[in-house]
Structures are given as structure tokens and as C-alpha cells.
Amino acid sequence: MKNFKTITIAVVILLVLIVILQNTQAVETKFLFVTVTMPRAFLLMMTFLFGFIAGLLIKLRLEGKKTKKTKID
């Protein structure tokens, strides 16, 4: 099972890198009142990292709640 997880993570990272490297054109991104021009690869990489960090934080938060419930019981 551990090898399956490692292989799956490696394949996902490889696919993300391929998508990022194929999208190098500059794009204009608007956020609130700011407009920023950046390579699409950078925008994709930042979106991936923010999503990864958000998922990690949610996982840690949910694990913390499970631990508190077990301590109370």
C-alpha cells in the first residue's frame, strides 16, 4: 500500500509539472483592485501550492478534532 501511495504521488506531481511547463505564456490576473501580469506556469504552480496547503491544513484540523474526541471518551 505504501508503494501505491508513493507511485500515485509521483505520477500526480509529474502530470502537474508537465501542465505547468507547457503553459509559459504571460497572462493578466486580476485580484480585487490589483492586476498582475505573470507567466501562466507561475500562476498554475501557485494555485497548486495553495490547494495543497489548504488540503494539508484541513487534514490536520480534522485529525486534531478526532484526537480531542478520543481524549474526552
PDB file of N, CA, C and O in Angstrom:
ATOM      1  N   MET A   1       0.825  -1.200   0.000  1.00  0.00           N
ATOM      2  CA  MET A   1       0.000   0.000   0.000  1.00  0.00           C
ATOM      3  C   MET A   1       0.862   1.254   0.000  1.00  0.00           C
ATOM      4  O   MET A   1       0.528   2.241  -0.656  1.00  0.00           O
ATOM      5  N   LYS A   2       1.977   1.217   0.739  1.00  0.00           N
ATOM      6  CA  LYS A   2       2.852   2.385   0.806  1.00  0.00           C
ATOM      7  C   LYS A   2       3.448   2.697  -0.571  1.00  0.00           C
ATOM      8  O   LYS A   2       3.572   3.862  -0.950  1.00  0.00           O
ATOM      9  N   ASN A   3       3.815   1.650  -1.315  1.00  0.00           N
ATOM     10  CA  ASN A   3       4.362   1.856  -2.659  1.00  0.00           C
ATOM     11  C   ASN A   3       3.318   2.465  -3.589  1.00  0.00           C
ATOM     12  O   ASN A   3       3.647   3.292  -4.439  1.00  0.00           O
ATOM     13  N   PHE A   4       2.059   2.057  -3.428  1.00  0.00           N
ATOM     14  CA  PHE A   4       0.988   2.600  -4.261  1.00  0.00           C
ATOM     15  C   PHE A   4       0.833   4.096  -4.025  1.00  0.00           C
ATOM     16  O   PHE A   4       0.686   4.861  -4.978  1.00  0.00           O
ATOM     17  N   LYS A   5       0.864   4.518  -2.774  1.00  0.00           N
ATOM     18  CA  LYS A   5       0.743   5.941  -2.456  1.00  0.00           C
ATOM     19  C   LYS A   5       1.916   6.726  -3.032  1.00  0.00           C
ATOM     20  O   LYS A   5       1.730   7.805  -3.595  1.00  0.00           O
ATOM     21  N   THR A   6       3.119   6.186  -2.891  1.00  0.00           N
ATOM     22  CA  THR A   6       4.308   6.858  -3.409  1.00  0.00           C
ATOM     23  C   THR A   6       4.243   6.994  -4.924  1.00  0.00           C
ATOM     24  O   THR A   6       4.559   8.052  -5.469  1.00  0.00           O
ATOM     25  N   ILE A   7       3.840   5.945  -5.593  1.00  0.00           N
ATOM     26  CA  ILE A   7       3.742   5.977  -7.058  1.00  0.00           C
ATOM     27  C   ILE A   7       2.658   6.952  -7.497  1.00  0.00           C
ATOM     28  O   ILE A   7       2.848   7.704  -8.453  1.00  0.00           O
ATOM     29  N   THR A   8       1.521   6.945  -6.802  1.00  0.00           N
ATOM     30  CA  THR A   8       0.425   7.864  -7.140  1.00  0.00           C
ATOM     31  C   THR A   8       0.857   9.309  -6.977  1.00  0.00           C
ATOM     32  O   THR A   8       0.584  10.136  -7.847  1.00  0.00           O
ATOM     33  N   ILE A   9       1.523   9.624  -5.883  1.00  0.00           N
ATOM     34  CA  ILE A   9       2.011  10.992  -5.648  1.00  0.00           C
ATOM     35  C   ILE A   9       3.012  11.395  -6.719  1.00  0.00           C
ATOM     36  O   ILE A   9       2.963  12.520  -7.218  1.00  0.00           O
ATOM     37  N   ALA A  10       3.915  10.497  -7.078  1.00  0.00           N
ATOM     38  CA  ALA A  10       4.912  10.789  -8.106  1.00  0.00           C
ATOM     39  C   ALA A  10       4.251  11.056  -9.455  1.00  0.00           C
ATOM     40  O   ALA A  10       4.664  11.966 -10.174  1.00  0.00           O
ATOM     41  N   VAL A  11       3.235  10.278  -9.803  1.00  0.00           N
ATOM     42  CA  VAL A  11       2.541  10.463 -11.084  1.00  0.00           C
ATOM     43  C   VAL A  11       1.797  11.798 -11.097  1.00  0.00           C
ATOM     44  O   VAL A  11       1.826  12.514 -12.098  1.00  0.00           O
ATOM     45  N   VAL A  12       1.132  12.135  -9.995  1.00  0.00           N
ATOM     46  CA  VAL A  12       0.400  13.406  -9.925  1.00  0.00           C
ATOM     47  C   VAL A  12       1.366  14.581 -10.049  1.00  0.00           C
ATOM     48  O   VAL A  12       1.093  15.531 -10.782  1.00  0.00           O
ATOM     49  N   ILE A  13       2.482  14.523  -9.344  1.00  0.00           N
ATOM     50  CA  ILE A  13       3.479  15.599  -9.428  1.00  0.00           C
ATOM     51  C   ILE A  13       4.026  15.711 -10.844  1.00  0.00           C
ATOM     52  O   ILE A  13       4.202  16.818 -11.352  1.00  0.00           O
ATOM     53  N   LEU A  14       4.294  14.583 -11.486  1.00  0.00           N
ATOM     54  CA  LEU A  14       4.792  14.598 -12.863  1.00  0.00           C
ATOM     55  C   LEU A  14       3.772  15.236 -13.806  1.00  0.00           C
ATOM     56  O   LEU A  14       4.140  16.038 -14.664  1.00  0.00           O
ATOM     57  N   LEU A  15       2.501  14.886 -13.653  1.00  0.00           N
ATOM     58  CA  LEU A  15       1.456  15.479 -14.502  1.00  0.00           C
ATOM     59  C   LEU A  15       1.324  16.981 -14.264  1.00  0.00           C
ATOM     60  O   LEU A  15       1.152  17.748 -15.212  1.00  0.00           O
ATOM     61  N   VAL A  16       1.404  17.399 -13.009  1.00  0.00           N
ATOM     62  CA  VAL A  16       1.341  18.831 -12.692  1.00  0.00           C
ATOM     63  C   VAL A  16       2.517  19.556 -13.339  1.00  0.00           C
ATOM     64  O   VAL A  16       2.337  20.625 -13.923  1.00  0.00           O
ATOM     65  N   LEU A  17       3.710  18.991 -13.242  1.00  0.00           N
ATOM     66  CA  LEU A  17       4.886  19.624 -13.857  1.00  0.00           C
ATOM     67  C   LEU A  17       4.750  19.727 -15.369  1.00  0.00           C
ATOM     68  O   LEU A  17       5.133  20.740 -15.956  1.00  0.00           O
ATOM     69  N   ILE A  18       4.211  18.694 -16.007  1.00  0.00           N
ATOM     70  CA  ILE A  18       4.020  18.737 -17.465  1.00  0.00           C
ATOM     71  C   ILE A  18       3.055  19.859 -17.843  1.00  0.00           C
ATOM     72  O   ILE A  18       3.317  20.616 -18.778  1.00  0.00           O
ATOM     73  N   VAL A  19       1.937  19.967 -17.116  1.00  0.00           N
ATOM     74  CA  VAL A  19       0.959  21.022 -17.409  1.00  0.00           C
ATOM     75  C   VAL A  19       1.577  22.397 -17.201  1.00  0.00           C
ATOM     76  O   VAL A  19       1.382  23.301 -18.014  1.00  0.00           O
ATOM     77  N   ILE A  20       2.320  22.552 -16.113  1.00  0.00           N
ATOM     78  CA  ILE A  20       2.939  23.847 -15.823  1.00  0.00           C
ATOM     79  C   ILE A  20       3.957  24.224 -16.895  1.00  0.00           C
ATOM     80  O   ILE A  20       3.974  25.364 -17.360  1.00  0.00           O
ATOM     81  N   LEU A  21       4.789  23.293 -17.283  1.00  0.00           N
ATOM     82  CA  LEU A  21       5.837  23.598 -18.259  1.00  0.00           C
ATOM     83  C   LEU A  21       5.292  23.856 -19.659  1.00  0.00           C
ATOM     84  O   LEU A  21       5.957  24.510 -20.462  1.00  0.00           O
ATOM     85  N   GLN A  22       4.109  23.362 -19.965  1.00  0.00           N
ATOM     86  CA  GLN A  22       3.519  23.600 -21.281  1.00  0.00           C
ATOM     87  C   GLN A  22       2.768  24.923 -21.355  1.00  0.00           C
ATOM     88  O   GLN A  22       2.320  25.313 -22.433  1.00  0.00           O
ATOM     89  N   ASN A  23       2.625  25.604 -20.255  1.00  0.00           N
ATOM     90  CA  ASN A  23       1.863  26.854 -20.221  1.00  0.00           C
ATOM     91  C   ASN A  23       2.757  28.001 -19.767  1.00  0.00           C
ATOM     92  O   ASN A  23       2.701  28.426 -18.613  1.00  0.00           O
ATOM     93  N   THR A  24       3.566  28.487 -20.668  1.00  0.00           N
ATOM     94  CA  THR A  24       4.530  29.532 -20.292  1.00  0.00           C
ATOM     95  C   THR A  24       4.135  30.923 -20.778  1.00  0.00           C
ATOM     96  O   THR A  24       4.883  31.872 -20.544  1.00  0.00           O
ATOM     97  N   GLN A  25       2.995  31.084 -21.441  1.00  0.00           N
ATOM     98  CA  GLN A  25       2.573  32.395 -21.912  1.00  0.00           C
ATOM     99  C   GLN A  25       2.237  33.309 -20.732  1.00  0.00           C
ATOM    100  O   GLN A  25       1.870  32.849 -19.651  1.00  0.00           O
ATOM    101  N   ALA A  26       2.370  34.595 -20.966  1.00  0.00           N
ATOM    102  CA  ALA A  26       2.025  35.571 -19.927  1.00  0.00           C
ATOM    103  C   ALA A  26       0.516  35.766 -19.901  1.00  0.00           C
ATOM    104  O   ALA A  26      -0.136  35.817 -20.945  1.00  0.00           O
ATOM    105  N   VAL A  27      -0.029  35.872 -18.693  1.00  0.00           N
ATOM    106  CA  VAL A  27      -1.463  36.128 -18.528  1.00  0.00           C
ATOM    107  C   VAL A  27      -1.659  37.266 -17.534  1.00  0.00           C
ATOM    108  O   VAL A  27      -0.819  37.520 -16.671  1.00  0.00           O
ATOM    109  N   GLU A  28      -2.777  37.929 -17.684  1.00  0.00           N
ATOM    110  CA  GLU A  28      -3.129  39.021 -16.788  1.00  0.00           C
ATOM    111  C   GLU A  28      -4.098  38.469 -15.747  1.00  0.00           C
ATOM    112  O   GLU A  28      -5.123  37.886 -16.100  1.00  0.00           O
ATOM    113  N   THR A  29      -3.784  38.648 -14.488  1.00  0.00           N
ATOM    114  CA  THR A  29      -4.626  38.151 -13.409  1.00  0.00           C
ATOM    115  C   THR A  29      -5.106  39.317 -12.566  1.00  0.00           C
ATOM    116  O   THR A  29      -4.318  40.157 -12.133  1.00  0.00           O
ATOM    117  N   LYS A  30      -6.403  39.354 -12.341  1.00  0.00           N
ATOM    118  CA  LYS A  30      -6.984  40.427 -11.527  1.00  0.00           C
ATOM    119  C   LYS A  30      -7.382  39.852 -10.179  1.00  0.00           C
ATOM    120  O   LYS A  30      -8.080  38.841 -10.108  1.00  0.00           O
ATOM    121  N   PHE A  31      -6.937  40.496  -9.114  1.00  0.00           N
ATOM    122  CA  PHE A  31      -7.302  40.106  -7.754  1.00  0.00           C
ATOM    123  C   PHE A  31      -7.667  41.364  -6.995  1.00  0.00           C
ATOM    124  O   PHE A  31      -6.819  42.214  -6.727  1.00  0.00           O
ATOM    125  N   LEU A  32      -8.945  41.472  -6.650  1.00  0.00           N
ATOM    126  CA  LEU A  32      -9.501  42.670  -6.017  1.00  0.00           C
ATOM    127  C   LEU A  32      -9.227  43.883  -6.898  1.00  0.00           C
ATOM    128  O   LEU A  32      -9.803  43.988  -7.981  1.00  0.00           O
ATOM    129  N   PHE A  33      -8.367  44.797  -6.469  1.00  0.00           N
ATOM    130  CA  PHE A  33      -8.120  46.013  -7.240  1.00  0.00           C
ATOM    131  C   PHE A  33      -6.769  46.004  -7.938  1.00  0.00           C
ATOM    132  O   PHE A  33      -6.346  47.022  -8.486  1.00  0.00           O
ATOM    133  N   VAL A  34      -6.087  44.856  -7.924  1.00  0.00           N
ATOM    134  CA  VAL A  34      -4.738  44.765  -8.478  1.00  0.00           C
ATOM    135  C   VAL A  34      -4.756  43.868  -9.711  1.00  0.00           C
ATOM    136  O   VAL A  34      -5.372  42.802  -9.705  1.00  0.00           O
ATOM    137  N   THR A  35      -4.078  44.309 -10.764  1.00  0.00           N
ATOM    138  CA  THR A  35      -3.901  43.491 -11.956  1.00  0.00           C
ATOM    139  C   THR A  35      -2.419  43.162 -12.094  1.00  0.00           C
ATOM    140  O   THR A  35      -1.566  44.050 -12.110  1.00  0.00           O
ATOM    141  N   VAL A  36      -2.132  41.859 -12.193  1.00  0.00           N
ATOM    142  CA  VAL A  36      -0.744  41.401 -12.259  1.00  0.00           C
ATOM    143  C   VAL A  36      -0.562  40.592 -13.530  1.00  0.00           C
ATOM    144  O   VAL A  36      -1.408  39.766 -13.869  1.00  0.00           O
ATOM    145  N   THR A  37       0.541  40.825 -14.236  1.00  0.00           N
ATOM    146  CA  THR A  37       0.891  40.023 -15.399  1.00  0.00           C
ATOM    147  C   THR A  37       2.014  39.079 -14.999  1.00  0.00           C
ATOM    148  O   THR A  37       3.056  39.500 -14.498  1.00  0.00           O
ATOM    149  N   MET A  38       1.775  37.780 -15.235  1.00  0.00           N
ATOM    150  CA  MET A  38       2.761  36.770 -14.850  1.00  0.00           C
ATOM    151  C   MET A  38       2.662  35.591 -15.807  1.00  0.00           C
ATOM    152  O   MET A  38       1.656  35.432 -16.498  1.00  0.00           O
ATOM    153  N   PRO A  39       3.701  34.765 -15.849  1.00  0.00           N
ATOM    154  CA  PRO A  39       3.607  33.561 -16.686  1.00  0.00           C
ATOM    155  C   PRO A  39       2.517  32.630 -16.160  1.00  0.00           C
ATOM    156  O   PRO A  39       2.332  32.493 -14.951  1.00  0.00           O
ATOM    157  N   ARG A  40       1.812  32.005 -17.068  1.00  0.00           N
ATOM    158  CA  ARG A  40       0.743  31.091 -16.676  1.00  0.00           C
ATOM    159  C   ARG A  40       1.302  29.935 -15.848  1.00  0.00           C
ATOM    160  O   ARG A  40       0.618  29.428 -14.959  1.00  0.00           O
ATOM    161  N   ALA A  41       2.531  29.514 -16.130  1.00  0.00           N
ATOM    162  CA  ALA A  41       3.156  28.434 -15.359  1.00  0.00           C
ATOM    163  C   ALA A  41       3.259  28.812 -13.886  1.00  0.00           C
ATOM    164  O   ALA A  41       3.000  27.982 -13.014  1.00  0.00           O
ATOM    165  N   PHE A  42       3.634  30.050 -13.603  1.00  0.00           N
ATOM    166  CA  PHE A  42       3.751  30.513 -12.219  1.00  0.00           C
ATOM    167  C   PHE A  42       2.378  30.531 -11.551  1.00  0.00           C
ATOM    168  O   PHE A  42       2.238  30.124 -10.398  1.00  0.00           O
ATOM    169  N   LEU A  43       1.375  31.000 -12.274  1.00  0.00           N
ATOM    170  CA  LEU A  43       0.016  31.041 -11.734  1.00  0.00           C
ATOM    171  C   LEU A  43      -0.482  29.631 -11.415  1.00  0.00           C
ATOM    172  O   LEU A  43      -1.082  29.411 -10.363  1.00  0.00           O
ATOM    173  N   LEU A  44      -0.239  28.681 -12.311  1.00  0.00           N
ATOM    174  CA  LEU A  44      -0.639  27.299 -12.071  1.00  0.00           C
ATOM    175  C   LEU A  44       0.103  26.702 -10.879  1.00  0.00           C
ATOM    176  O   LEU A  44      -0.494  26.000 -10.063  1.00  0.00           O
ATOM    177  N   MET A  45       1.386  26.975 -10.778  1.00  0.00           N
ATOM    178  CA  MET A  45       2.188  26.452  -9.672  1.00  0.00           C
ATOM    179  C   MET A  45       1.685  27.006  -8.340  1.00  0.00           C
ATOM    180  O   MET A  45       1.558  26.263  -7.366  1.00  0.00           O
ATOM    181  N   MET A  46       1.399  28.302  -8.296  1.00  0.00           N
ATOM    182  CA  MET A  46       0.910  28.921  -7.065  1.00  0.00           C
ATOM    183  C   MET A  46      -0.477  28.367  -6.690  1.00  0.00           C
ATOM    184  O   MET A  46      -0.755  28.138  -5.512  1.00  0.00           O
ATOM    185  N   THR A  47      -1.335  28.155  -7.681  1.00  0.00           N
ATOM    186  CA  THR A  47      -2.655  27.593  -7.417  1.00  0.00           C
ATOM    187  C   THR A  47      -2.526  26.185  -6.850  1.00  0.00           C
ATOM    188  O   THR A  47      -3.225  25.827  -5.902  1.00  0.00           O
ATOM    189  N   PHE A  48      -1.640  25.393  -7.426  1.00  0.00           N
ATOM    190  CA  PHE A  48      -1.407  24.039  -6.936  1.00  0.00           C
ATOM    191  C   PHE A  48      -0.895  24.066  -5.496  1.00  0.00           C
ATOM    192  O   PHE A  48      -1.368  23.301  -4.655  1.00  0.00           O
ATOM    193  N   LEU A  49       0.064  24.937  -5.211  1.00  0.00           N
ATOM    194  CA  LEU A  49       0.625  25.015  -3.859  1.00  0.00           C
ATOM    195  C   LEU A  49      -0.415  25.478  -2.838  1.00  0.00           C
ATOM    196  O   LEU A  49      -0.489  24.923  -1.742  1.00  0.00           O
ATOM    197  N   PHE A  50      -1.218  26.485  -3.182  1.00  0.00           N
ATOM    198  CA  PHE A  50      -2.263  26.942  -2.268  1.00  0.00           C
ATOM    199  C   PHE A  50      -3.281  25.827  -2.000  1.00  0.00           C
ATOM    200  O   PHE A  50      -3.719  25.643  -0.865  1.00  0.00           O
ATOM    201  N   GLY A  51      -3.648  25.101  -3.030  1.00  0.00           N
ATOM    202  CA  GLY A  51      -4.583  23.983  -2.852  1.00  0.00           C
ATOM    203  C   GLY A  51      -3.998  22.889  -1.988  1.00  0.00           C
ATOM    204  O   GLY A  51      -4.691  22.324  -1.141  1.00  0.00           O
ATOM    205  N   PHE A  52      -2.725  22.584  -2.195  1.00  0.00           N
ATOM    206  CA  PHE A  52      -2.037  21.567  -1.399  1.00  0.00           C
ATOM    207  C   PHE A  52      -1.980  21.975   0.070  1.00  0.00           C
ATOM    208  O   PHE A  52      -2.273  21.177   0.959  1.00  0.00           O
ATOM    209  N   ILE A  53      -1.600  23.223   0.310  1.00  0.00           N
ATOM    210  CA  ILE A  53      -1.504  23.724   1.686  1.00  0.00           C
ATOM    211  C   ILE A  53      -2.881  23.749   2.347  1.00  0.00           C
ATOM    212  O   ILE A  53      -3.006  23.393   3.519  1.00  0.00           O
ATOM    213  N   ALA A  54      -3.910  24.165   1.616  1.00  0.00           N
ATOM    214  CA  ALA A  54      -5.271  24.183   2.163  1.00  0.00           C
ATOM    215  C   ALA A  54      -5.719  22.767   2.532  1.00  0.00           C
ATOM    216  O   ALA A  54      -6.300  22.562   3.597  1.00  0.00           O
ATOM    217  N   GLY A  55      -5.457  21.805   1.671  1.00  0.00           N
ATOM    218  CA  GLY A  55      -5.807  20.414   1.961  1.00  0.00           C
ATOM    219  C   GLY A  55      -5.064  19.881   3.167  1.00  0.00           C
ATOM    220  O   GLY A  55      -5.637  19.159   3.983  1.00  0.00           O
ATOM    221  N   LEU A  56      -3.802  20.227   3.287  1.00  0.00           N
ATOM    222  CA  LEU A  56      -2.989  19.797   4.428  1.00  0.00           C
ATOM    223  C   LEU A  56      -3.520  20.393   5.724  1.00  0.00           C
ATOM    224  O   LEU A  56      -3.624  19.695   6.732  1.00  0.00           O
ATOM    225  N   LEU A  57      -3.856  21.676   5.702  1.00  0.00           N
ATOM    226  CA  LEU A  57      -4.387  22.322   6.900  1.00  0.00           C
ATOM    227  C   LEU A  57      -5.736  21.735   7.314  1.00  0.00           C
ATOM    228  O   LEU A  57      -5.995  21.561   8.505  1.00  0.00           O
ATOM    229  N   ILE A  58      -6.587  21.432   6.351  1.00  0.00           N
ATOM    230  CA  ILE A  58      -7.881  20.824   6.661  1.00  0.00           C
ATOM    231  C   ILE A  58      -7.682  19.436   7.261  1.00  0.00           C
ATOM    232  O   ILE A  58      -8.346  19.069   8.230  1.00  0.00           O
ATOM    233  N   LYS A  59      -6.774  18.676   6.686  1.00  0.00           N
ATOM    234  CA  LYS A  59      -6.485  17.336   7.209  1.00  0.00           C
ATOM    235  C   LYS A  59      -5.984  17.416   8.647  1.00  0.00           C
ATOM    236  O   LYS A  59      -6.441  16.660   9.503  1.00  0.00           O
ATOM    237  N   LEU A  60      -5.059  18.315   8.916  1.00  0.00           N
ATOM    238  CA  LEU A  60      -4.527  18.465  10.272  1.00  0.00           C
ATOM    239  C   LEU A  60      -5.616  18.906  11.245  1.00  0.00           C
ATOM    240  O   LEU A  60      -5.654  18.450  12.388  1.00  0.00           O
ATOM    241  N   ARG A  61      -6.481  19.774  10.802  1.00  0.00           N
ATOM    242  CA  ARG A  61      -7.582  20.264  11.653  1.00  0.00           C
ATOM    243  C   ARG A  61      -8.537  19.121  12.002  1.00  0.00           C
ATOM    244  O   ARG A  61      -8.958  18.985  13.151  1.00  0.00           O
ATOM    245  N   LEU A  62      -8.874  18.301  11.003  1.00  0.00           N
ATOM    246  CA  LEU A  62      -9.784  17.182  11.244  1.00  0.00           C
ATOM    247  C   LEU A  62      -9.142  16.127  12.141  1.00  0.00           C
ATOM    248  O   LEU A  62      -9.821  15.544  12.987  1.00  0.00           O
ATOM    249  N   GLU A  63      -7.857  15.874  11.972  1.00  0.00           N
ATOM    250  CA  GLU A  63      -7.160  14.920  12.833  1.00  0.00           C
ATOM    251  C   GLU A  63      -7.113  15.433  14.266  1.00  0.00           C
ATOM    252  O   GLU A  63      -7.216  14.645  15.207  1.00  0.00           O
ATOM    253  N   GLY A  64      -6.961  16.729  14.444  1.00  0.00           N
ATOM    254  CA  GLY A  64      -6.952  17.321  15.780  1.00  0.00           C
ATOM    255  C   GLY A  64      -8.286  17.138  16.485  1.00  0.00           C
ATOM    256  O   GLY A  64      -8.323  16.876  17.687  1.00  0.00           O
ATOM    257  N   LYS A  65      -9.385  17.275  15.745  1.00  0.00           N
ATOM    258  CA  LYS A  65     -10.715  17.090  16.326  1.00  0.00           C
ATOM    259  C   LYS A  65     -10.931  15.636  16.744  1.00  0.00           C
ATOM    260  O   LYS A  65     -11.544  15.379  17.780  1.00  0.00           O
ATOM    261  N   LYS A  66     -10.433  14.677  15.948  1.00  0.00           N
ATOM    262  CA  LYS A  66     -10.570  13.255  16.282  1.00  0.00           C
ATOM    263  C   LYS A  66      -9.786  12.952  17.560  1.00  0.00           C
ATOM    264  O   LYS A  66     -10.253  12.193  18.409  1.00  0.00           O
ATOM    265  N   THR A  67      -8.608  13.538  17.698  1.00  0.00           N
ATOM    266  CA  THR A  67      -7.787  13.305  18.882  1.00  0.00           C
ATOM    267  C   THR A  67      -8.466  13.851  20.132  1.00  0.00           C
ATOM    268  O   THR A  67      -8.446  13.202  21.177  1.00  0.00           O
ATOM    269  N   LYS A  68      -9.064  15.028  20.039  1.00  0.00           N
ATOM    270  CA  LYS A  68      -9.770  15.619  21.186  1.00  0.00           C
ATOM    271  C   LYS A  68     -10.960  14.753  21.603  1.00  0.00           C
ATOM    272  O   LYS A  68     -11.212  14.593  22.797  1.00  0.00           O
ATOM    273  N   LYS A  69     -11.703  14.188  20.630  1.00  0.00           N
ATOM    274  CA  LYS A  69     -12.841  13.333  20.959  1.00  0.00           C
ATOM    275  C   LYS A  69     -12.383  12.083  21.693  1.00  0.00           C
ATOM    276  O   LYS A  69     -13.043  11.639  22.632  1.00  0.00           O
ATOM    277  N   THR A  70     -11.268  11.515  21.277  1.00  0.00           N
ATOM    278  CA  THR A  70     -10.775  10.291  21.927  1.00  0.00           C
ATOM    279  C   THR A  70     -10.313  10.574  23.332  1.00  0.00           C
ATOM    280  O   THR A  70     -10.481   9.726  24.209  1.00  0.00           O
ATOM    281  N   LYS A  71      -9.734  11.739  23.584  1.00  0.00           N
ATOM    282  CA  LYS A  71      -9.272  12.081  24.928  1.00  0.00           C
ATOM    283  C   LYS A  71     -10.453  12.272  25.874  1.00  0.00           C
ATOM    284  O   LYS A  71     -10.354  11.937  27.055  1.00  0.00           O
ATOM    285  N   ILE A  72     -11.556  12.800  25.382  1.00  0.00           N
ATOM    286  CA  ILE A  72     -12.736  13.042  26.212  1.00  0.00           C
ATOM    287  C   ILE A  72     -13.395  11.722  26.594  1.00  0.00           C
ATOM    288  O   ILE A  72     -13.852  11.561  27.725  1.00  0.00           O
ATOM    289  N   ASP A  73     -13.447  10.778  25.656  1.00  0.00           N
ATOM    290  CA  ASP A  73     -14.106   9.479  25.904  1.00  0.00           C
ATOM    291  C   ASP A  73     -13.332   8.683  26.854  1.00  0.00           C
ATOM    292  O   ASP A  73     -13.724   7.565  27.186  1.00  0.00           O
TER     293      ASP A  73
END
